[in-house]
Amino acid sequence: MTITRQIARWSTTVTFGDLPDVVVAEAKRFLLDTIGCAFGGWGTADVRIALDVLAALGGTPECTLIGEGGKTSVVNAALANALMVRALDYNDIYWKQDPSHPSDIIPGVLALAEQRGLTGRDLLVGIAIAYEIEMRLCEFAFPGIREKGWHHATLTAVASPFAAGRMIGLDVEKTVHAVGISASPSCSLGAVTAGKLTMMKNTVDPMAVQAGVLAALLAERGYTGPEHVLDGKEGISHALFGSEYRMEILTDGLGETWRLPNCGMKAYPTEALTHAPISCTLRVLRENGLTGDDVERVEVRTLARAADILCDPSKYDPRSKETADHSLPWCLAAALGRGKVTTDEFSDSALEDEGIRKHLRKVVAVVDAEAEAAFPDRQLCTVTLHTTDKRELSARVEYPKGDPRDPMSNAEIRVKFDALCGAAIPPPQRDRIWAAVAEIEEWAVADFMQLLVANG
């Protein structure tokens, strides 16, 4: 029996009653965080372009566009809403052998739940399935596929159709075909997150979510796909060579243990490996009453992959939001120049702000052997600020804020949510959304989606 079929036997039968209380509670917290990220991403340039193109393409108006209002086809809604969630690089993070953002799949689950007239109970099951499979996929390759030049959207194209298939009631056989349909054309190049970044950095995973939704709809009508897409000849474990694939990680304890509570949230709208250095830098500045002008050099002792991804030459002169939020020099220069790292520090005007840019060359990344040995269990990071008066002031963290070992509180999630909502989502509407998610089991998803329209 293939791995795909083994997982499908679980994903097609798991019910709301099988979800532990902690999984239900955490799924609601991630749903709230995801909605906030969608509101924040709704007005970005890449989302506006995508919405214009999708409007021109037309399609059956069946699923709600978050923020925007109006409806589009279920496949287009999955793409557009997932892009809103991803656009600011502010949604959740799970990083083991590979990184991923499991909440990218939530818009696909929402779209199908709305189209099929499902309830919040069904929605929570779909979210739990998405997280469980995506997070296990982040653990089964040694080294991860990211280290071999592939993007984690490759994994999302495998996880998304399992959740999508559950939403529309596919049986085991059709779920297996849906996974084959989605995964076989969807291996994504790591080029989207290498060097100077473009809008595709935030789009490739939403496209994988869309692929999963389309695949489930095709399989429902009888379309077929390869069952051995994970573990057979010229499947992922064969074609993406150079890693050891431990398939048992994908199935051991499936339905008995749950990964979702082990996923992290983001306290900053930046690439995940910048979070620990940002926290350290802000702590040293705050505790010592320093400004950026008091600092001559910032030494960051971190992972080799952080130095590689975040400190190549393009990251010392970012000219786009996408490059800036994957730039360790920019993130720490923003901390030095403004004393904070929020979405404001990645606006077009901020990218030209000499108050930030003058600090870029102060940032130096040094590969730390202890951090390498500890990863992924811990994200050890030490930041030392060398001051103009010749002091060396350091801070060290083992994992960033938002990690399950230092989770964001509900109050902190609400602060983030409110900041992302902006003026278009007034406080009374925000309160209604929070109240609705607290009792989402009792809601029809179609009714819930109307709360997510600006001034709805």
GIDATA-V60964 format. One record per residue. D_CENTER is the distance of its C-alpha to the mean C-alpha in whole Angstrom. Layout:
BEGIN
D_CENTER
D_CENTER
END
This chain:
BEGIN
31
28
25
23
26
26
22
24
26
24
22
24
26
24
25
24
27
25
22
23
23
21
18
19
19
16
14
16
14
11
12
14
11
9
12
13
10
12
15
14
13
16
18
17
19
17
16
20
21
19
20
24
24
23
25
28
27
28
27
28
27
25
22
21
19
17
19
21
23
25
24
23
23
21
19
19
18
15
14
15
13
10
10
11
8
6
10
10
7
7
5
5
5
8
10
14
15
12
9
6
3
6
6
6
9
10
12
14
15
16
18
20
21
22
24
25
26
25
24
22
23
22
18
18
19
16
13
15
16
12
11
14
14
11
11
15
14
13
16
19
19
21
20
17
17
15
18
20
19
16
13
10
10
14
12
10
14
15
13
13
17
18
16
18
21
21
21
24
26
26
28
28
29
27
24
25
26
23
21
23
23
19
19
22
21
18
18
16
17
16
18
15
14
17
20
20
17
17
15
14
11
9
11
11
9
10
13
13
12
15
17
16
18
21
21
22
24
26
26
28
31
31
30
29
27
27
27
27
24
22
25
28
30
28
25
22
23
26
25
23
25
26
24
25
23
24
23
25
21
20
23
25
25
22
23
25
22
18
15
13
15
14
10
10
9
9
13
12
11
11
10
10
13
15
14
17
19
19
20
23
24
24
26
28
29
29
31
34
34
33
32
30
34
35
33
34
31
28
28
24
25
22
20
22
18
17
21
20
17
17
21
23
25
23
21
24
25
22
23
19
16
14
17
17
14
14
17
18
22
21
18
22
24
22
23
26
27
26
25
22
18
17
16
20
20
18
20
23
25
24
23
27
28
30
30
26
27
30
29
26
29
29
26
27
25
26
25
26
27
27
23
23
25
23
19
17
19
19
18
21
22
25
26
29
30
34
36
38
41
40
38
35
33
30
27
25
22
21
18
16
16
13
14
15
19
18
16
16
19
19
21
18
16
18
19
16
16
19
18
16
18
21
24
24
22
25
26
27
25
22
24
25
21
21
24
23
20
22
24
22
24
27
25
26
22
24
26
22
21
24
23
20
22
23
26
26
END
